């Protein structure tokens, strides 16, 4: 038995499980491992210093897998924005057929990708944004609940409400993101109206994740309470693992007269990258979600995906089916 959904049919993948784009984590090694296991692996475009580096990373991924994989392009407002159009062109030139977009006003990028036959999954944190993205012409939605690592938006709507609320308004395939890491979550997402799940933190705690073992162990040891919400004051909320660094960011931010400049040295991307690569959890922010409370081991991607799908199938055909039989 296999779980066939509109999402697996759309992208030609075996299992309805996606490894979302993550800065400093979404390299070819991880994307290829996820895709080889039947999911959809994703390379993070802006982790690469230049568009040409992205081209090389895509080529490298192709030497590791012949299965479908995608590239994430996150568009954020910035004083000095990266050359988004050049990264976009590198993706198109490389023949990538699946892109995960996220962030600010992606219309220009969606139009260009679609013009070149690229399927676009747009990541949203609100139903209204998902409806806009569908109107924009994307092929699928990734709806991201409040439990997630990264930026959950400012509405604070957990997946249990957000997923079915989005399913009521969305007619294209939709995957659920934020708080997923096992077969129970996959079965629940399907029941709530999604066509699959997107996982970030759970894939960080795998053998193939190209980050230091200390960080993987931190995720395993943390429980569901071990996150901090940062940047709330600046209307750019982020969820990160609870560490001495994120505790300090919260402490400074809670001071009435604090400004972003007061925390800038603690939250720089370079510091976060250092933490992931050296294993020094006090070096910078470690982005992780509440799913940490359900992560208890560091399997290979193949072991993890196989287990999630098996467990979800057993729940659907076993426990839930038995309840139906008993009711009858």
N, C-alpha and C positions, 0 to 999 in steps of 0.2 A: 504494500500500500504506500501511496505517496500523497502529500498534500498539494493538490493542484489548485491554484487560484488565478484570478485575472492578472495578478502581478507576475506570477511565474510564466504565464502564457505570453504576456506582453514582452518580457525580456528574454525568454528562452532559457530560464534557469531552472534548476531542479527543485530547490527548496525556497520557501518564501521568507528568506532571512537575508538582511542586508547589513554590511559593515559600513556604517556611516563615515563620512569624511572627518578626520581629526587632525588638527595641526600637530606636526612633529611625530605623528603615529602612522598616518596613512601613506606608508611607503609601499613599494612593489612587493616586498616579502609578505606583508600581511594581506594585501589585496589578493595576491595570487593564491595564498593558502585558503582564504575564504572561498574564492571562486572554484578552486580545485575540489573543495568539499561540497560543492553544489549550491552555495549561496552566491551573493553578489558582493565581491570585493570592490573597494573604492580607494583610489589614489587621491590624495589631497593636493590640489594644484599649487596653492600658495605656500605649501611646505617647501616647494622647490624654489631656489633663489631667483631663477629667471625662466622665461618661457622655453628656452632651449634646454635647460635642465629638466623641465617637465617632459619635453619630447623624449629625452634620453631615459627618463624614469618609466614612461609608457612603453618604450622599446624594451627596457629591462623586464618589465612585468610580462611582456609577451614571450620572453624566453622561459618564463616560469609556469605559464598556464596557456592553454588553448581555449579556455572557457570565457564566457562574457565577463568583463569587468568594467567599471565606470570610473569617472573622474569627478571630484567635487570642486565646484567653483563658488566660493562664498564672497558676496559683494557687500562690503561694509563702507559706510560713509567715513571719509578720512581726509585730513588736510593734505596729505601726500599719498593718494591712492596708488596701489600697484597698477601696472599696465594691464588692466582686465581684458581689453580687446586683444592684446597680444597673447595672453594665456588662453583666451577663447580660441584664437586662431591656431595655436599649437595643438589644442585638443582636436579641432576639426581636421587639421592637416595630418594628424597621426591616425586618423580613421577610427577614433573612439566613437562608439554608437550609443553610449549611455552616459548621461551627465546628471549629477546631483547639484542643483543650485540651491542657494540659501542667501538670506539677507535682503539687501535694500534695492527696491525697484529693478527687478531683473528683466523687464520687458525686452530691452535691446538685445540682451544675451539670449533669451528664450527665442526671439524671432530669428536670430542668426543661426542658432543651433538647429532649429526646426527646418530652416531653409536648406540645411545640409543633411537632413535625414537623421539627426541625432535625437534620441528619445530623452526627454527631460523629466526628472523627478524633482519637484520643488518642495523644500522643507519649510513648514510653517508652524507657528506657535498659537495660532488663533483661527477659528472657523472663518471669520471674515477674510482673512488673508488667503486661506485655502480656496475660498470661493473666487476671489480675485485672480489667483493663479490659474484656476481652472478656466476662467474666462480668457485669460492670457494665452491659453493654448498648450499648457504643459500636458504631459502624458500621464503623470501620476503625482500624487501628493504624499509627502511624509509629514504626518501630524505629530507634533512634539509636545508632550505633556510636561507639567510642572516638575515632575520627578527627575527630569533629565539632567545630565551634565551639560555644561555649556550655557547657552542663553535661552531660558524658558519663556522669555517675554515678560510682560508686566501684568498679565491678567490672573496668574496663579491658578489656572484650571488644571486639575490632575487628569490623567488619562482616562480614568473611569467615566468621567463626564465628557471630556474633550473628544475622545474617539467616536462615540456614538453620535455626539452633536455634529461632528464633521461628516460622519457617514450619512446623516439625514440630508445633508446639503450637497454632497459630492457624488457625481455619477461616474467619474473616472476611477481607476484603481487607486487604492490608498493603503499605505503602510503606517503602522503605529510605532512611535518612537518615544523613549523616555520611560525607564523602569522595567525594561525587558531583559531577561537573561536566562530563562529556562522554559521548559515545555509548558508549564502552567501559564506563563505569560503569553506564549504563542497561541495556545488554545483560547485564552481569554480575549486576546486581540481579535481573533477570527470571530468569536461570539459577539463582540462589540461592533462588528461591521467592517473591520480592516481586512486587507488581503495579504497581510504579512507583517513582519516586524523589522525594525531597524535597531541595531545595538552598537553602542560605542564603548562604554566602560567595560562591559562583559568581554569584548574582544581585546581590550588592553590586558586582561588577565589570561592570556593564552601564550603558549610556547613561542609562537611565531611573531608576536607583537614586538616590534623593534625598539623596546624601551628596557630600562634597567630592571633587574629582578627585584630590587628593593621597592620599586614602585608597584610592581605586580603584587608583592607581598603586602604592601600597605593596603591595597584594594581588598585583598583576601581577609586581612585582619580587621578592617573597618566594618562597622555595622551600618544599618540604615539611617542612623542619626548622625553619622560622621561626615556631614557636608556643611559648608557655609554658603550663604547667599551673599554675594558681594556686588558692588556697583548699584545697589538699590537706590541709593541717594541720587545717583546720576542717571536714573531711568535707563539703565543698560544691564539689568540684573544678570548675574552669572552664578551658576552652581559649581562649586569646586570641592575637592576633598578637604576635610578639616585637618589642617596642619598648623604649625606655629606661624607660618607665613600668612595663611588665610585668616587665622585668628587675629593677627596684628592688623590686617587690612580692615576687618570688621571693627576692631577697637578704634582705629583712627577715624574711619568713616562715621562712626557714631558720635564723634565730637561735633557739636553744633556748628562750629566755624570751619570745619575741614573742607578742603577742596581737592579735586582730583590730583593735583600736583603733589599733594602730601603722600599719596599712595603709589604714584607712578613708578618709583624705583622698585617696589615690591612686586608689581604686577606685570612687568615687561615680558614680552614674548621670549626674549633671549634668556631671561631667568627661568621661565617655565621649561624651555628646551633643555637648559642645563640640568634641571631637576630630573627630567625624564632620561637623559643620557648618562648622567653620572650616578644617579640613585640617591643623591643628596636631597631628601624631602624638605629640607629647610632652605634650599636654594631659591625656589620659586613656586608659583602656583602649580598644583596638580589638579587638572579638571576631571571630576568624577561625579557620578550621580548616586541617587539613593539606592540603586540596585546593588551597591556594594554589600548591603545586608543579606543578599541572596547569592553572593559569590564566595565559594568555599574551596576552590581548587584552581589550578593553572593547567588546563588540558591543551591538546593541540586543537586547531580549528576544526579538523575533521572529527575528532572525538566530541567536541562541543556541539557542533551542528547536528551530528548524528544523534546525540543524546536528546537534544531539544526536540527534534522532529519525532523521534521515537516516543518520547514522553507525551508530546501533544497528541499524537495518534492514539496512544493508549488511553488518555483522558477522554478523547472524543468517542472512541469505539468501545471503551470499557466502562469507566465510571459513569459517564453521562448517559451512555446507551443503556446501562443497567438500571439507571433511575427511570428512564422511559419505560423499560420493560416492567418494572415494579409498579409504576403508575397504571399501566395498561391492565 
